[in-house]
Amino acid sequence: MSQIKTMKELADLAGVTTGTVSRALSDSPLISPKTRERLQALAREHGFKPNLLARNLRTQRTGAIGVLIPLGHEKGQHISDPFFITMLGYLADELTERGYDLLLSRVIPEDENWLDQYVGSGKIDGLIIIGQSNQSETLDEVAARYRPMVVWGGHAPGQAHCTVGSDNILGGEMAAQHLIDRGCQRIAFFGDPQALEIAQRLEGCKRALARAGLADKLTVLPAHLVAEAAHPDIAGFLGSVSERPQGIFAASDVIAMSALRALAEYGLAVPGDVKVVGYDGLAIGEQTVPRLTSISQDLRLGATTMVDLLLRRIAGEDTGSVVLDPKLIVRMSS
């Protein structure tokens, strides 16, 4: 069977116009399902693949979605971080199913214009940003003039950029309340509140402690999100306090795993001596010793929601932010 190389050859073979072929191969609703199926089958039989570059020029679409990881306050973080890897996997699956390529970048913001080179590059149809870091003002400024952008992160009153993320304040309350219910009175929070999400988790923790009359029993350690830096932070803290905490609420599962390591090195049993709760609900929490109690953000649903909102914004819709319900996953560490 001869191979067809152009859309005109396929149109002549099928006895239709090239416009009909073009619409059929792009799944246009203007063509009947029967005609679409016939032309698509004919294209497959003759090995015809449309010129995607030409099609993109006509539709003003690139077929690619940018996924950006800004590291403003945590420059040592890497894409290999378990949270990033998990979220990227879900995003890649979802974008592939929607017919898009993923263009990944990790950036350390050096000035307030760091985002402009991505939104004005012409290489992408839209942008998903994983994490606000300490860049909320820049995200708001760009969102006011660039609509096809969705951010994974916390939502705050008056915020201009569209976000998807868990209810961090509620999640923080749940984590702290769980430790209180387990008999903990002296509680330590590990995490740097420069990032909005972590600040909100700390706020939730404080609310739960205040309700229990334990507001003065909280200690905050601005631990790094990177395990290599979090571990010495936590080890130094444990070696310096006169009274060890009875419960630890870590702002991420990676910080929580660093806490488990440091506690073991000091001969402190978990959960016997100290109870530990993380945040993220990563699958790796099932593999720690002991298995990690965590606040789950449902990252799979988060990725699906981000892609859905972004495609709606690409189509011209002005979507609002989505706040997901967190869930307490109780394992052996608490």
N, C-alpha and C positions, 0 to 999 in steps of 0.2 A: 504494500500500500504506500503510495507516494506521500511524502511529508509536505504539509502546507506551511508556508513561511510568512504569508501576509494575511491580513484580515480581508482584503479584497478577494484573494483566492478562495477563502472559506465562504465568503458571501456568494461568489459566483457558483461554487459547488452546491450551496444550499438553495440558490435561487432567491436570495433576499438582498437587501441593501447592506452596505458596510455599517451603517448606523444601527440597524437591527442586530447585527452580530455584536457590535460593541456593547449595546445595552444588554444583550442576552448574557454575554460573558461577565458583565459586572453586576448580574443579578438585579437588573432594573425592574421595578414593578410595572413599568410601562409595557413590558413584553409578557405575553401569556405564559403560564408555567409550561405548557406543552411545547411551545416554540423554544423557550429557554432550555429545556431539557434536551430537545433535539439538537440544537446548535452546540450546546456544551458537550454532548456525546460525540458529535461529529468532530469537534476540535480535539477531543481526546484520541479518537481513532486515527487522526492524521498528525498527531504530535504537535499541534499548534499551541503555542503559548503567547499570549498577548504581550506587547511591549509595555512593561509596567512603567518605565520612565516616561514614555509618551503619554500614557494614561494619567500619570501623576501631574504632568505639565498641564494637561487639559483640565483636571479637576482641582488643581491647586492644592493637592495633598501629597505628602511624602510617604505615607504608609508607615511612619515611625513615631513612636512615643518616647520622649525623653524621660528617663528616671534619674533623678539627681539626689545625691546624698551630701548636704552641706554640713561641714564640721567646723562650726564657729567656736564653740567653747571646749570642744573635745578633739583637738587636732590629731591625737594619737590613735583614734579609732580607725578601723579598717573595714573594708567590705566583707572580709571573712568573719566579722562579728556574727555570732549566732542569730541575733535579732535581724540584722540586715539580710543574711543568707536566707532565713525563713521567709521574710517578706518578699524578697526578690524572686524566690521560687514561685510563690503564689501569684505575683504580678506577671511573671513571664508566662505562666500557664494561662492566665486570664487574657492577656493581650494576644497571645498566639491564637487562642480560640476565637478572638474577635478579628483576626486577620491583620494584626499589627506586629511590627518588629519593635524590639526594645533597644534603646540607645542609652547606655549606662555611663554616668560620670560621677566621680567623687571630687568634691571641691572644698578647698579651705578658703573661706571668704577673706579677702584682703582689704576690700573697701565696699562702700554701699552700692557699687555698680556691678558686683560680681554676677548677678543674675541676668543682666541685660544681654550678655553674650550668648546666653542659651535661648532666651525668648525671641531674640532677633536673628537667630542663625539661619532660619529658613530650612533647617534640616529635620524639623519635627512638626507634627500636627498639634501636639499638646505636651504638657509637662506634668509629671508626678514627682513630688518632692517628699522624700522620706525623712521626716524630722524637721522641726523648726529650729533646733539648736537655740542660739540667742539672736536669731535673725528675723524675729516677727515683724519688726518695723520695715525691713526691706521687702519682706513678702507682702505686706499690706500695700506698700507703694507700687510694686509691680502689678499686683492683682487689680489695682484700680484701672490699669490700661491694657492688661493682657488677661483675657478671660479664660482661655483653655488651660487652666492650672489648678491642680488639686494637691493638697498637702496632708501628709499623715502627721497628726499632732493634736495638741490640746485646743479647745475652743474657748475663747474669752469674749466677754461683752464688748461690742464695738469693733470686733475683728473684721477686717476687709477680706482676707483670703479665705477660700473655701477649704475646710478641713474635714477629715475623717479620723476618728480616734476614739479611744475609750473615755468614759466618764472618769477622769483621773481623780477627782476629788472624792467621788463615791468609792472608787477602788482603794484609795488611801484610807478612807474610813473603814472599809471592810477589813483591810489588812490589820490595822491597829486594833479594831474591835475583836478580831479573832485572837490576837495575842492577849488582850485584856481578858477575854473569856477563858483563856487557857491559864490564867492566874498571873500573867506578867504585869508588873507595876512599873519597873524601870525599863523603859523602851528606848532603843537607839534607832535613829533614821539614818541610813547610809545613802547619800546621793547629793549631787550638786544642783541646787535650785536655780541656777542661771537659766536652765532650759525650762520652758513653760510647763511641759508635761510633768517634770520632776517637782517643780514648785507646787503644782496642783496636788500631786500625791502627798507632799508634805503637809499642805493645807488640810487635806482630808484626815491625815494622821492626827494633826493637832486638834481637829474638831472632835474626834472620837475620844482623845485623851481628856479634853476639857469636859466633855459630858460625864466622864468617869471620875472627875475630880483629880486627874493626874497630870494636869498641864505642866506642872513644875518637875515632872519626872522624865521629860523627854530630852535626849541628847542628839544633836545633829552633827554628823560627820559628812562634809562635802566630798564624798568618795568619787573617784573617777569611774567612768563607764567601762574603761579598758581594764581587763583582768590583770594585766602586768603592772598597772599602776594602782588598781583598787586594793590588791592584796597587801602591799606594804602600807598603804593608808590604814587599812583595817588592823593589821598586825600592830602598827604603832599605837593605834587607839587602844587596843586591848591591853597593851603593855603599859599604858600610861594612866588608865582610870583606876581610882581607888575602889570603886564598886562596879563590877561588871554588869552590863544590862541583862535583864532576864529574858528580853525579847528583842529581836532585830527585825526591822522592816527595811528591806533593801529596795531601792527605787528601780532595779532591774534584776532579771534572773542572773545575769553575768556578775553583778555586784554580790548577789546572794551566794553564788558559787564560790566567789573569792572569800566571803565570810565563813563559809563552811570549812574551807581549807585553813584559814587563820585560826579558827576556833579549835580545830583538831590539833594544830601545832602547839596550842597552849594547853592541851589536855582537857579541853572543855567538851562535854558530851552534848550532842544535839539529838533529841530535844530535851534531854534530862537536865542539863545545866542552863542552856540557852535555846530558845525557840527561834526559828528563822522563817520569814515569809519573803518571797521575791515578788517581782512584777513582770509580766509578759505572758506567762503560761507557755513557754517554749517546750518543745518535746524533749530537749536535753535534760529538763528537770526530772524526767523519769529515770535518768541514768546516774544522778548524783547519789552520794552516800552520806546521810540518808536521802531518800527521794524528797524533792523540794516542794513544799507548799508554795503556791503562787497565785497571783491575781491574773486570770487569763483575759487577754484583749480580743480573742478570736481573730487572729491575723488573716486567716483565709477569708472570712467575711469582710474584713477591712479592705483587703486587696480587691475583692470583687466590687465592693461599693465604690472605691476610688476610681476604678476603671469605668464603671457605669456613669458616675458623675462627670468624669472627664469627657466621655464621648457625648454626653448630653450638652456639655458646655461647648464642645467643638461644633455641635449642630446649632449653636446659638442660644441655648437655654441658659438662664441665670439661676443656677442651683444654689441651695443653701448648704450649710455644713451638716454633717451627720455625727451624732454622738452615740457610740455603741455602749451597751450595758456590759460592765465587767462581771466576771464570775470568779468566785473563790474556789480554787482547787486544793483540797486538803490532802496532803501526803504526810510522810513520816517526820519531816523536819520541824513540825509544830505539834 
